Amino acid sequence: MSPVDPADPRIGHFLVDARSVPSTAKTVVVLIGVPQDIGVARNNGRPGAAEAPSAIRASLKKLATSQIQDVVEQGLLSIVDMGDISTEGKTLEQIHDVQHDVVKRVVTRGHIPVVLGGGHDCAWPTIRAMESSGKEYGVVNIDAHADVRPLQDETRAHSGSPFRQMLSQESSHLLPGGFVEFGLQGASVSAAHLNYVRDAGMHVVMLDEIRRENIAFIWDRMYAHAALSQRTYVSLDMDAFASAYAPGVSAPAADGFTPHEIASCLRSAAASGSLAAFDVVEVNPHFDVDGRTAKLAATMINEVLIGLAQRLRS
């Protein structure tokens, strides 16, 4: 980062390590990079997501801070950058175990992990960390796909399997009816996968349904199902956006959300007081255009920060 300009600080100037969190901090956000795309390759996706955490972080550091500066400078909001977990030479299962341990420590301390994927298989270790607390939780997946595909050979996880793993657990603290698939696209999800989620007693809202009504109204209604636990994990797959906005993803969709639509949802979730974990996954810098997708991912993280700042002021 360039030297801080007191009149124009950027998010990069506000990042601290865990030892520098002020005692006054009421909300601590912890950035955790997971630089791997093994699960994407297993799911026959386009490799390249392993480079996403560094690209997202670089874009995030450059963003202006006018909407969070006051609460950071007052010591109410602290943003910790833990860097990337070690993935070199590890299997996907070993990486998942490391991520679980890191996220569990963050959640146990009452902080909010923000995981920078990586493929969407990153959701499974975060779900396991939520499980490890022994408390009820809810999950919202913002995605074009349901990601409830079976494991490969009944044992091997991949980027399309995290929510099947969650729903098939024999013992679970997932709130009954507390999982929401938000923005699925008919051209990207099978009827069998939709039925799998619904048969589990969970909620599906398709992109075309959202467009027929007011997105803020539908988001509030759907988010409430997961937020009843007061411990909600929101997972944002960047292929939920139309490829005009997010060309650099593992599985691009021509149609999808606009940035404004999801920004308002994330800001609302963060301001609600129930957000316990967040991730942004499936950014693929190999196929990005002028860093557009990484910048959008960073902007969505900033929307979460803005929502948290709003709650701290209330």
Secondary structure as GFF3:
##gff-version 3
##sequence-region A 1 314
A	DSSP	alpha_helix	11	14	.	.	.	ID=ss1
A	DSSP	beta_strand	15	16	.	.	.	ID=ss2
A	DSSP	three_ten_helix	18	20	.	.	.	ID=ss3
A	DSSP	beta_strand	27	33	.	.	.	ID=ss4
A	DSSP	alpha_helix	38	42	.	.	.	ID=ss5
A	DSSP	three_ten_helix	49	51	.	.	.	ID=ss6
A	DSSP	alpha_helix	52	61	.	.	.	ID=ss7
A	DSSP	alpha_helix	69	73	.	.	.	ID=ss8
A	DSSP	beta_strand	77	84	.	.	.	ID=ss9
A	DSSP	alpha_helix	92	108	.	.	.	ID=ss10
A	DSSP	beta_strand	112	116	.	.	.	ID=ss11
A	DSSP	three_ten_helix	120	122	.	.	.	ID=ss12
A	DSSP	alpha_helix	123	132	.	.	.	ID=ss13
A	DSSP	beta_strand	137	142	.	.	.	ID=ss14
A	DSSP	alpha_helix	162	167	.	.	.	ID=ss15
A	DSSP	beta_strand	174	184	.	.	.	ID=ss16
A	DSSP	alpha_helix	191	199	.	.	.	ID=ss17
A	DSSP	beta_strand	203	206	.	.	.	ID=ss18
A	DSSP	alpha_helix	207	212	.	.	.	ID=ss19
A	DSSP	alpha_helix	215	227	.	.	.	ID=ss20
A	DSSP	beta_strand	232	237	.	.	.	ID=ss21
A	DSSP	three_ten_helix	238	240	.	.	.	ID=ss22
A	DSSP	alpha_helix	259	271	.	.	.	ID=ss23
A	DSSP	beta_strand	275	281	.	.	.	ID=ss24
A	DSSP	three_ten_helix	285	287	.	.	.	ID=ss25
A	DSSP	alpha_helix	292	313	.	.	.	ID=ss26
###
